[in-house]
Amino acid sequence: MPIGHGARKESQRLFTEAQALIPGGVNSPVRAYRSVGETPVFYDRADGAYVWDVDGNKYTDFVGSWGPMILGHRPAAVMQAVADQLTRGTSYGAPCEAEVILAEKIVSLVPNIDMVRMVSSGTEATMSALRLARGYTKREKIIKFEGNYHGHSDALLVSAGSGVATLSIPGTPGVTEGTAKDTLVARYNDLDSVAALFAAHKDQIAAIIVEPIAGNMGLVPPLPGFLEGLRTLCDDNGTVLLFDEVISGFRASLGGAQELFGIQADLVTFGKIIGGGFPVGCFAGRADIMKCLAPSGPVYQAGTLSGNPIAMAAGIATLSELAKGDGAIYKRLDAKGALLKQGLKDAVSGSDIQACVQSLGSLATIFFTPGPVTDWQSASLSDTELFSRYFKLMLRRGFIIAPSQYECLFVSDAHTEEDIIAFTSAVKDVLCEL
C-alpha cells in the first residue's frame, strides 16, 4: 500500500478559507497547484525525506522547499544551531559574528569570490547584484535568457521561467515599458543570439545574468562551450558575467557551477541553501566590484533583516555539514542521482509515453516531450496536460513533486536508495497508466 494517498479534506478546507484572505489562496503562485488542477497540499510537518499534510498523509518529498533542503528536513546539526541561537535572540538589525563566519565560509568554498553581501532572498540577491553591475560598469542594459528565472524583480520577469512559465502569464503586467526595454533576451545555449545582442548594443551592456545550470524551465544543463563562450563575450565587451546559482549553488558541487565547469564568474548569487532553508540569500564576487557597494562605494543596497542571526547560524551548520569529509556528501548525492536517472529512463523506455529524462547530479526532470531539451523553445513543447495527469497520480501514490513541468526533482542526503527505487517504480506504473 503506497503511503500518503488518503483524503485531503483539511487541505481543501484551508485552501477555501485562504482564498478569501490571500490572493489565489497562496503566498507564491505555483503553490496553488492551478496548472495541475489540484488542491494544494497544506503541510503540517517535515522530517528527513518526508512531509506530512494537515490530514495526516505522509509523502516522500522531492521538492525539498524548492531545493535548499539538501540535508533533508530538520537535520540535527542545523536544528541544534538554531536552538542555540534562539536563546540569544531572533533578530538584531545589527552586525553579529555569525554573518562574518558564514561569509568567510562561503568565500573559502566557492572559487573566484572575495566578498559577500547577505540579503534575505534569492530575488533580492539577483536584483541587488544587477544594480551593482550597472553601477560598476556605468551601463544600463542587461542580457538574460528565455526560460531562466531570477526572481520577481521588474527587470527580470521578461521571458521568465518557473511560475511565470507554469501559469502562462503573458508579457510582464505591472512592469513598465521603460524598465523592460533595458532587459535584452537571448536564447539559452545559443551563443550566436548573445553575440547578436552585443553587436546591436555596443558598449551598453552591463551584465549577462544566467543560470549556469538552468533549473527553472526544468533541468537544462549548459551545452559544451556555452558558459566558456559567455565568459569570452563578457571579457571582450567589458561586461560583468553573473551566475545565478540560487538552484545550482552548493548543490551541483560544493563550489557550485563555477567549480563544476571551471568557469569564472564576476558575480554569483545564492539562495536559501546558504541558510539551511531559512529566508536568506547573498551575492558575492570580485573585491573591486563588491567594493562599489555602500558604505564602501556609491551603489546603495540595504536590508534590516540581512545577516539575520538565526539564518546565519543555520547556514554555518549547513555548509559545515556539506564540507565534511572533503565534500563526501556529493558522492552520495551523485550516486542517488544516478539511481534516479536510470530508474526514470527505464520507466520512460518501458512505456508508450513520449518523454525524456535530463539530470545533473542530484537534479532531474522528466520532460513530456521526446527532447532533447536545450532551451525554452524545446522545453515549451512539453505536454503539460500529460504532466498534470502524471502529477495527480504520483500525488495519490504518496510522492510530492513540484506542481509544474518546468521545475526539478531534488534529491537530498536524507533520501534512501529504497525511497528512490519506490519513486521510480511508481513513475513506471503511472506512465503505463497514462
Secondary structure, DSSP 8 states (H G I E B T S, - for coil): --SS-S--HHHHHHHHHHHTTSGGGSSSGGGG-GGGT-----EEEEEBTEEEETT--EEEESSTTTTT-TT-BS-HHHHHHHHHHHTT-S--SS--HHHHHHHHHHHHHSTT--EEEEESSHHHHHHHHHHHHHHHHT--EEEEETT----S-GGG-TT--HHHHHTT--S-TTS-HHHHTTEEEE-TT-HHHHHHHHHHTTTTEEEEEE-SSB-SSS-B---TTHHHHHHHHHHHHT-EEEEE-TTTTTTTSTTHHHHHHT---SEEEE-GGGGTTSS-EEEEE-HHHHTTBTTTSSB----TTTT-HHHHHHHHHHHHHHHHHHHHHHHHHHHHHHHHHHHHHHHHHTSS---EEEEETTEEEEESSSS---SHHHHTTS-HHHHHHHHHHHHHTTEE--SSTTS-EE--TT--HHHHHHHHHHHHHHHHH-
